[in-house]
Structures are given as C-alpha cells and as structure tokens.
Amino acid sequence: MVAAVTASRGTGAPGRAGPAAHRPADQVPRRAVVDPASASVVPGLVPAGVPPMLPHFTASTLVTPRHSAEDFLVAMLTGMDVHMQQVRGVQQGLVATVELACRRALGQHFARLALVGSAALGAETPGSDVDVVCFTRRDGPEHSGSPVVVLRRVHRVLKEQSTMSIAGISTELIDDARVPILRVAWRSPGQCLAVDVSVDQKRPVDHVAWFQRVGAAPGSKSPPPAAAPLVTLTLRCVKWWLRQRQIPTTKEGGLPTIAWLLMAVHVCSLPETHQKAITGSQRPMEALLASLSAFFRHYSEPGCLYGILQFAPDGTSSELRRSNEHAVDAWSDFAVLDPTRQGSESLNLAPSLPPATQLLLAYELRRADDKLEQVHALGETSVGESRRLLCGVFEGLPSEINALPSFLHSFMGVLLLWGEDVTGCGARTVELGILDHVVPRPGWAAPFLHRSDERSELHVRLCDVDENSGRCHPRRKTAVVLCPCHFVCRVPLDKEGRTWRLGAEGQDRFRAMRRCLADTITHFRQKNMTM
C-alpha cells in the first residue's frame, strides 16, 4: 500500500515481507548513521534485511536545502541513530540475558524469542524499550503453564543468574496487567534501557508482519533497499513526537502507539501524500517534511479524531469512515481497527478517550500543525527560521506534565475540562485549578492515575485567571471534588502571597485549550445543523 512512497534518489522498493519471529532475538538491529559533514552513510553492523534509517544524500541535498527545517530533520534523525548505536551493545546483552533465562526456565518447552515493537519496525527512538515475545512449545504431553507462571519462572532464573550481580540491572514482574510483562532494565546516570518480555502473544508478531507486508517496515529476510521508505521515517518521527510531547500512553489512558502508527500509515497512503512524496523525491527531507505536515494537518482539524479507521484485508487501502448520524455529544469515539483481525475477529485498538484527553490531543496536534504550516508559508524569512519552527514541533516537555500522580506532596496547578455536555450545548469549560488532595480508588496501587478513572477523587480549588498578567485568584467557596477523567494536563503555578501566578507557557496552554474547545463546539453545532 505504501511501498511506492519512498524517500530515495532511485526506484528501490522495500523487499519481501518476512516473519519477524525468524530474526534471531539477539540481533537487535543496528542502524546506519548519516554523517552530515560528508553527507554519506557511515556503515554500521546492520543485519541482513534491516535498511539504513536514512536515505542516501548527495552533497547538494544537504548544502542547499530550501528550508533549514530539512537540516533539522537530518540532524534529528542522525542524532537518534547515533544514540541507538551507542546503546545497542547493552540492549543486545539484555536480550541475550533474557533468552538464556527463558531457555533455562522452560527447557524443552522453549520455542523461540521474537523481536517485536519499534525495534522490529525500524521506528526506534531514544528511550524506546525493546519488546520481545517468548513463545513456548505446546505440542508435548506437558504444558509450560500460563503466561504469568512462565514469567515467574523466568524471573526466578534471572535472579539466580550471575549476570544479576552486574551493577544497574534490575527486574520487575508486572503480573496483574491484561498482558503480563517481565521488565529487565539496566540503569545508569541519565538513562534506562529496558527489555519487556511477554509470553505467547501472537498479535505483536502479526503487527510486525503486516507492517512489513505493506512496505512500512523493513523485511527480516530481504536485502536492504537503497533507501528507507518515507513511511518508515514518518513513523519514526511521529513516535519521537509522541515521546517528546509526553502524549499519554496506553497505561495512562491514551491511545496505544500502534494506533498512532496506523494513523500515520493511513495518511502516507493517501493520493495527495503520494503526490507530495513524488514532488520531493529528489530532496528526501523535503518529502519527509511534507509527509509530517500531511499527518498533523489530517488529524488537527476539529472532529478529525472521530470515526472508524479501517484497512483492507490485504492492506492495499484504508479509509477513515465517519457516521452521518446525528451526534449527541461534541466528543465522539475514535476507533482504529486492527488490520490483522478481520470479520468476526475485528478488534478496536483505540480505547474510549474522555473529553479532557481528547482536548489535550487536539491541542498538541493543532500546535504541531500550526508550526509546520508556518514552515511552508513563511519559508526562510530569516536564517534558521524554519529550523526553529520545526524544532518547536518536537520540543521536549517534562516527563510528568501530562501525568496525574496518585499521591501529592504539595499543591499542583492543573487544567481541567469540567461541566455537563450531555446535549452537546457546550457547557464544559477549561478551568484552572489548584489540586490540593488526591484520593485513589480502592485497590489502586500505581504511582499515577488513569485518565478514564471516574472513581478516584481530585480535591480542587477553581481559580479565575487574568489572561493578561497570568495572576490567578481562587474563587470563594469553589472547592470541588472531580475525577481523573476531568484532567487535561499540569501547569506550573508560583505562589505570590494569597494569589498565584501562571507562567507564560501555562498561559499559552490555557488560552490554546480554550480555543480548541470553542472550535470543537462550533464544529459540532455546524455539523448537526447540516444534518
């Protein structure tokens, strides 16, 4: 479906798909690195079938870009590749340690260890975990046990192995999750490298095979193409944006990464995106810039995170179908159907998102789209202007900015979406609150609260905000008890006597969130008037 969208000087197409399970588990792929000074691919130890993550560049490609934003993309992708090469040895060592423990714990019941997730898709970014699936043999008279039992046995062996005496290695068994996970991590100052192990999970392997089949990921057996497909680079950039902007993860109540990647594949397969890629085929980074712009533009318009995203059984086409029925709420569900499950086995990969989380996603998507639109509209009005704008798209945020802790040490500034909207009349408003106390629901032990939680309590004082000065005054007798489902994000507050002050970035977020909310309500009303 997307094989033709390739950031390349030639016509190289992705090779044949191959099952991810056939790649040796200890061969976590190494990437080729682009040296901006020489504009050539510096060879790394790249296993067969794993293409370099950047296309080949000529000197003119790098010296005379139309936008300095193209230089930024080269530097960003190169920096990610350099980082991944630096940590590859430790990652491979952790995977080898895990495989040895699985073999010892399972004996003849051990089948194989399959590399899945971003490492198998060629979409790794700094901070990405390595995901592997341990498959057990089930053809003998004896059974190896449930996934939890298997992970407990592997966990026990890991503790006994002498390698555990190495400083910095730790293990954590998460056995109460829907899919039990054993995490093996190595920590050093400033970084944590981890391998997440699951047992007998076929779906992640199917996902890798699907991405390979449609040309969005490197095949495990085919020879590396002359250039990485543009869609693969787009997936990697989208994943980096998710990490840098601290977009809520599945465990926090956001969309799963696989859903975001499928959303990107859908945009890359659109005819208009194909045309832009062909136009920019002689300038790979220009084509990538156009692909990213198409992604954020497609999902940033009011009401775009609505409908059902579905792929054809053979992956040759996709469609975002929207219902023509009269909506009862300005916030509607978004579904991303698993392309590896069809018919009666159809599976929605996207959980239902509360309106507050939808508002956060709308804000971040629009923010990125606005900056990319300025890159194309303004051009290079001053030296480095487009680079600065694109740098803002991927600007990193504090890791806790969009997370809600289950325990407070002191007050916290938060943005909340609060009010009834059962008739779509737009009664919900974006409020600034001072969070004084959190009461997790009974039995909740995680250090964060889930965004869909309607049982835990948030004790909040609502504030009036002077949008010119940023000064905040708690309203009298407005202490309310809300839930995590009302939480949008945190904002830093500074106490000034009996009042507080909202910083410049917090003011920008507050105003932008209110504009997003107003646009969403307006779009909802206009849509219903035309039905």
C-alpha positions in Angstrom: 0.0 0.0 0.0 2.8 2.4 0.8 5.8 0.8 -0.8 5.8 3.4 -3.6 6.2 6.3 -1.1 10.0 6.1 -0.7 12.4 8.9 0.2 15.0 7.8 -2.4 17.0 9.1 -5.3 16.3 5.8 -7.1 13.4 3.5 -7.5 14.3 1.0 -4.8 11.2 -0.6 -3.2 11.0 -2.4 0.1 11.7 -6.1 -0.2 9.5 -9.0 0.5 8.0 -9.4 3.9 9.4 -11.9 6.3 8.1 -13.2 9.6 9.7 -11.3 12.5 10.0 -14.5 14.5 12.7 -15.7 12.1 15.1 -12.9 13.1 17.5 -14.0 15.8 16.4 -12.5 19.1 19.9 -11.2 20.0 20.2 -9.3 16.7 18.5 -6.1 17.8 19.2 -4.2 14.6 21.9 -1.6 14.3 21.2 1.4 12.2 23.3 3.1 9.6 24.4 6.7 10.6 24.4 9.7 8.4 27.4 11.9 8.8 26.2 15.5 8.0 29.8 16.6 7.3 30.4 14.1 4.5 26.8 13.6 3.6 27.3 9.8 3.3 26.1 6.7 5.0 28.6 5.6 7.6 28.2 1.7 7.7 27.2 0.1 10.9 26.8 -3.5 11.7 23.4 -3.9 10.0 21.9 -7.4 10.0 20.5 -8.6 6.7 17.1 -7.2 5.9 17.5 -4.1 8.0 17.9 -1.0 5.8 19.6 2.2 7.0 17.1 4.6 8.6 18.1 7.5 6.4 18.2 7.7 2.6 21.4 8.3 0.7 22.2 12.0 0.4 24.2 13.9 -2.2 26.2 16.9 -1.2 23.8 19.3 -2.9 20.9 17.8 -0.9 22.5 18.9 2.4 24.2 22.1 1.3 21.3 23.8 -0.5 18.0 22.9 1.3 15.0 25.0 0.6 14.4 25.2 4.3 16.7 24.9 7.3 14.0 22.7 8.6 15.4 20.0 6.3 18.8 20.4 8.0 16.9 19.9 11.3 15.4 16.7 10.2 18.8 15.3 9.1 20.3 16.3 12.4 17.4 14.9 14.4 17.4 11.5 12.7 21.2 11.3 12.7 21.2 12.1 16.5 18.7 9.3 17.1 20.8 6.9 15.1 24.0 7.8 16.9 22.3 7.3 20.2 20.8 4.0 19.2 24.2 2.7 18.1 25.7 3.8 21.4 23.2 1.7 23.4 22.9 -1.2 21.0 25.5 -3.3 22.7 23.8 -3.1 26.1 20.4 -3.8 24.5 21.7 -6.9 22.8 23.3 -8.0 26.0 20.0 -7.7 27.9 18.1 -9.6 25.1 20.8 -12.4 25.3 20.4 -12.5 29.1 16.6 -12.8 28.7 16.8 -15.5 26.1 19.2 -17.6 28.2 16.9 -17.2 31.2 13.9 -18.3 29.1 15.8 -21.4 27.8 16.8 -22.4 31.4 13.4 -21.8 32.8 11.5 -23.6 30.1 13.9 -26.3 28.9 12.3 -28.3 26.1 9.2 -26.1 26.3 11.1 -23.1 24.9 10.3 -22.4 21.3 11.8 -19.1 20.3 12.2 -15.4 21.2 10.7 -13.0 18.7 11.7 -9.3 18.3 8.6 -7.1 18.0 7.6 -3.5 18.6 9.5 -0.4 17.4 12.9 -2.3 17.1 11.4 -4.7 14.6 9.5 -1.9 12.8 12.6 0.2 12.3 10.9 3.0 14.3 13.1 3.1 17.3 13.8 6.3 19.1 16.0 7.1 22.1 14.2 5.8 25.2 12.3 3.1 23.3 12.1 -0.2 25.1 13.0 -3.4 23.3 9.9 -5.7 23.1 10.3 -9.5 22.8 7.8 -12.3 22.9 8.8 -15.7 24.4 6.9 -18.5 22.6 6.5 -21.9 24.3 6.1 -25.3 22.8 2.6 -26.7 23.2 2.9 -29.9 21.3 4.1 -32.1 24.1 2.2 -34.0 26.8 3.1 -31.4 29.4 2.2 -27.8 29.5 4.6 -25.0 30.4 1.8 -23.1 32.2 0.0 -19.8 31.8 2.0 -16.6 30.7 2.1 -15.5 34.4 3.5 -18.8 35.5 6.1 -18.8 32.7 7.2 -15.2 33.6 7.5 -16.1 37.2 9.8 -18.9 36.4 11.9 -16.8 34.1 12.0 -14.0 36.7 13.3 -16.5 39.3 16.0 -17.7 36.9 17.1 -14.2 36.2 17.5 -13.5 39.9 19.7 -16.6 40.2 21.9 -15.9 37.1 25.3 -14.4 37.9 24.7 -11.6 35.5 22.3 -10.1 38.0 25.3 -9.1 40.1 26.2 -6.5 37.4 25.5 -3.1 38.8 22.5 -1.4 37.4 20.5 -4.4 36.2 17.0 -4.9 37.8 13.9 -6.9 37.1 10.2 -6.1 37.6 7.3 -8.6 37.1 4.0 -6.9 36.2 1.7 -9.8 36.6 -1.6 -8.0 37.2 -1.8 -6.4 33.8 -4.0 -7.5 30.9 -0.9 -8.8 29.3 1.7 -9.8 32.0 5.1 -8.3 31.4 8.6 -9.0 32.8 10.8 -6.0 32.5 14.6 -6.4 32.6 16.3 -3.0 32.8 19.8 -1.5 33.1 20.1 1.9 34.6 23.0 4.3 34.5 23.1 8.0 35.3 20.7 9.7 32.9 19.3 6.7 31.1 17.4 3.5 31.4 17.5 0.7 28.9 14.8 -2.0 29.2 13.6 -5.2 27.6 9.9 -6.1 28.1 9.1 -9.8 27.8 5.7 -11.2 27.2 4.7 -14.8 26.6 2.8 -16.4 23.7 1.5 -13.1 22.4 0.9 -13.6 18.7 -0.6 -10.3 17.9 2.6 -8.2 18.1 4.3 -10.6 15.7 1.3 -10.3 13.4 1.6 -6.5 13.5 5.2 -6.6 12.5 4.5 -8.9 9.6 1.6 -6.6 8.5 3.8 -3.5 8.5 6.5 -5.4 6.6 3.9 -6.7 4.0 2.6 -3.2 3.2 6.1 -1.8 2.9 6.1 0.3 6.1 8.8 -1.7 7.9 12.0 -3.5 6.8 11.6 -7.2 6.0 13.6 -9.6 8.1 15.0 -11.7 5.2 15.0 -9.4 2.2 18.2 -7.5 1.2 18.2 -3.9 2.5 16.7 -1.4 -0.1 18.8 1.6 -1.3 16.7 3.9 0.9 14.4 3.7 3.9 10.7 4.1 2.8 9.4 7.5 3.5 6.6 6.0 5.6 9.1 4.3 7.9 10.8 7.7 8.5 7.4 9.2 9.1 6.5 6.6 11.7 9.8 7.2 13.5 9.2 11.0 13.6 5.7 10.5 14.8 6.9 8.2 17.5 9.5 10.7 18.5 6.9 13.4 18.7 4.8 11.3 21.0 7.7 10.8 23.3 8.9 14.4 23.3 5.5 15.9 23.8 4.6 13.4 26.5 1.5 12.3 24.8 -0.4 9.9 27.2 0.4 6.3 26.7 -2.0 3.3 26.9 -1.3 2.6 30.5 -2.1 6.3 31.4 -5.3 6.3 29.4 -4.2 7.5 25.9 -4.0 5.9 22.5 -1.6 2.9 22.1 1.5 3.6 19.9 0.3 1.0 17.4 -2.9 3.1 16.8 -0.8 6.3 16.1 1.5 4.4 13.7 -1.6 3.0 11.8 -2.9 6.6 11.7 0.4 7.6 10.1 0.3 4.7 7.6 -3.2 5.8 6.5 -2.1 9.4 5.8 1.0 8.2 3.9 -1.2 6.0 1.7 -3.5 9.0 0.6 -3.1 10.1 -3.0 -2.3 13.6 -2.1 0.6 12.4 0.2 1.9 10.2 -2.6 1.9 13.2 -4.9 3.9 15.3 -2.4 6.4 12.5 -2.0 6.9 12.2 -5.7 7.4 16.0 -6.0 10.0 15.9 -3.2 11.7 12.6 -4.3 14.9 14.4 -5.2 15.0 16.0 -1.7 14.3 13.3 0.8 13.9 15.6 3.8 11.5 17.8 1.8 9.4 14.8 1.2 9.5 13.8 4.9 8.6 17.4 5.8 5.6 17.2 3.5 4.6 13.8 4.9 4.7 15.1 8.5 2.7 18.1 7.5 0.0 15.9 6.0 -0.2 13.8 9.1 -0.7 16.7 11.5 -3.0 18.6 9.2 -5.2 15.5 8.7 -5.8 14.9 12.4 -5.7 18.5 13.7 -9.0 19.8 12.3 -11.9 19.8 14.7 -13.7 16.5 14.6 -10.9 14.6 12.8 -10.3 12.2 15.7 -13.7 10.8 15.0 -14.9 7.8 13.0 -13.5 4.3 12.3 -10.1 3.9 10.7 -10.1 0.6 8.8 -7.7 -1.1 6.4 -8.5 -3.5 3.6 -7.7 -7.2 4.4 -4.7 -7.2 2.0 -3.5 -3.8 3.3 -3.8 -2.1 -0.1 -6.1 0.6 1.0 -7.5 2.3 4.1 -10.5 4.5 5.0 -11.5 6.8 7.8 -15.3 6.3 7.9 -17.4 8.8 9.7 -21.1 8.3 10.5 -23.7 10.6 9.1 -25.9 10.1 12.1 -26.8 13.0 14.4 -24.2 13.2 17.2 -25.4 13.7 20.7 -22.1 15.0 22.1 -19.3 17.2 20.8 -16.8 14.4 21.8 -17.2 11.2 19.8 -15.3 7.9 19.9 -12.4 7.2 17.6 -11.8 3.6 16.5 -8.7 2.1 14.9 -9.4 -1.4 13.7 -6.6 -4.0 14.0 -5.6 -4.7 10.3 -4.6 -8.2 11.3 -8.1 -9.1 12.5 -11.0 -9.2 10.1 -14.7 -10.1 10.2 -15.9 -11.5 13.4 -12.4 -11.2 14.9 -12.4 -7.4 14.3 -10.7 -5.6 17.1 -10.6 -1.9 18.0 -7.1 -0.9 19.2 -8.2 2.5 20.4 -9.8 2.8 23.9 -12.6 5.3 24.6 -11.0 8.6 25.5 -12.6 11.0 27.9 -13.2 14.5 26.6 -10.3 16.0 28.6 -7.8 13.7 27.0 -9.3 14.3 23.5 -8.8 18.1 24.2 -5.2 17.5 25.1 -4.6 15.5 21.9 -6.4 18.2 19.8 -4.2 20.9 21.3 -1.0 19.0 20.6 -2.0 18.1 17.1 -3.0 21.6 16.3 0.1 23.1 17.8 2.3 20.9 15.6 0.2 21.7 12.5 0.4 25.4 13.1 4.2 25.4 13.3 4.5 23.2 10.2 2.1 25.4 8.3 4.4 28.4 9.1 7.4 26.5 7.8 5.7 26.1 4.4 4.1 29.6 4.4 7.0 31.7 5.6 9.8 29.9 4.0 13.3 31.1 5.1 12.4 34.7 6.0 15.5 34.8 8.2 18.4 32.4 8.7 17.3 29.3 10.6 13.7 30.4 10.9 12.1 27.2 9.6 14.5 25.2 11.6 13.4 27.0 14.8 9.8 26.3 14.0 10.3 22.6 13.3 12.4 22.4 16.5 9.3 23.7 18.3 7.2 20.8 16.9 9.5 18.3 18.7 10.3 20.4 21.7 10.6 18.2 24.8 8.3 18.6 27.8 8.9 17.5 31.4 8.0 13.8 31.8 5.3 14.5 34.3 3.5 17.3 32.5 0.6 15.2 31.3 0.5 12.6 34.1 -1.6 12.7 37.2 0.1 11.4 40.4 -1.8 9.2 42.8 -0.1 11.0 45.8 0.6 14.6 46.3 3.5 16.1 48.3 2.2 19.7 47.8 -0.4 21.6 45.8 -0.3 21.3 42.0 -1.6 23.5 39.2 -3.9 21.6 36.7 -6.1 22.4 33.7 -9.4 20.6 33.9 -12.3 20.1 31.5 -15.4 20.3 33.6 -19.1 20.6 33.2 -22.0 18.7 31.7 -22.4 18.3 27.9 -25.0 15.6 27.5 -26.9 17.6 24.9 -23.9 19.0 23.1 -24.6 22.5 24.2 -21.0 23.2 25.1 -21.4 23.6 28.9 -18.0 22.2 29.5 -15.3 24.7 30.2 -11.5 24.7 30.6 -10.7 25.6 34.2 -7.5 26.3 36.1 -7.5 24.5 39.4 -5.2 24.1 42.4 -5.1 20.4 43.2 -4.8 20.0 47.0 -5.5 16.4 47.6 -5.9 13.1 45.8 -7.8 10.0 46.9 -7.1 7.0 44.7 -9.9 4.5 44.2 -9.8 1.4 46.5 -7.2 -1.1 45.3 -5.3 1.3 43.0 -1.5 0.9 43.6 0.1 2.6 40.6 2.0 5.9 41.2 -0.2 7.6 38.6 -4.0 7.8 38.0 -5.7 6.5 34.8 -7.3 9.2 32.7 -10.6 7.3 32.3 -10.9 6.9 36.1 -14.2 8.1 37.4 -13.9 6.8 40.9 -10.7 8.4 42.3 -11.1 11.8 43.8 -9.4 15.1 43.0 -10.0 17.8 45.6 -9.6 21.1 43.6 -9.9 24.8 44.2 -11.0 26.5 40.9 -9.4 29.8 40.0 -10.2 32.9 38.0 -7.3 33.8 35.6 -6.2 37.2 34.4 -5.1 36.2 30.9 -3.0 39.4 30.5 -0.9 39.1 33.7 -1.3 35.4 34.5 -2.4 36.1 38.1 -4.8 33.5 39.5 -7.3 34.1 42.3 -9.0 31.1 43.9 -12.8 31.6 43.8 -14.6 31.7 47.1 -16.3 28.5 48.2 -15.5 26.7 45.0 -13.6 23.7 46.3 -14.9 20.8 44.2 -14.3 17.1 44.0 -13.6 15.9 40.5 -12.2 12.8 38.9 -9.1 11.9 36.8 -11.3 11.8 33.7 -11.5 15.7 34.0 -7.7 16.1 34.0 -6.2 17.7 30.9 -2.6 18.5 32.0 -0.5 20.1 34.7 0.6 23.8 34.6 3.3 25.3 36.8 2.0 27.8 39.4 4.0 30.2 41.5 2.6 31.4 44.8 2.6 35.1 45.4 1.2 35.9 48.8 -2.5 35.0 48.7 -2.6 34.6 44.9 -0.8 32.5 42.3 0.8 33.3 39.0 0.6 31.2 35.9 3.8 31.2 33.8 4.0 32.2 30.2 3.9 28.7 28.9 0.9 27.9 31.2 -0.9 30.9 29.9 -0.3 29.8 26.3 -1.7 26.4 27.1 -4.7 27.8 28.9 -5.6 30.1 26.0 -5.0 27.5 23.3 -7.0 24.8 25.1 -10.0 27.2 25.3 -9.7 28.0 21.6 -9.6 24.3 20.8 -12.7 23.7 23.0 -14.6 26.6 21.3 -13.7 25.3 17.8 -14.8 21.8 18.7 -18.2 23.0 20.0 -18.6 25.3 16.9 -17.8 22.4 14.6 -20.3 20.1 16.4 -23.1 22.7 16.2 -22.4 23.3 12.5 -22.3 19.7 11.7 -25.6 19.0 13.4 -27.3 21.9 11.7 -26.5 20.4 8.3 -28.0 17.0 9.1 
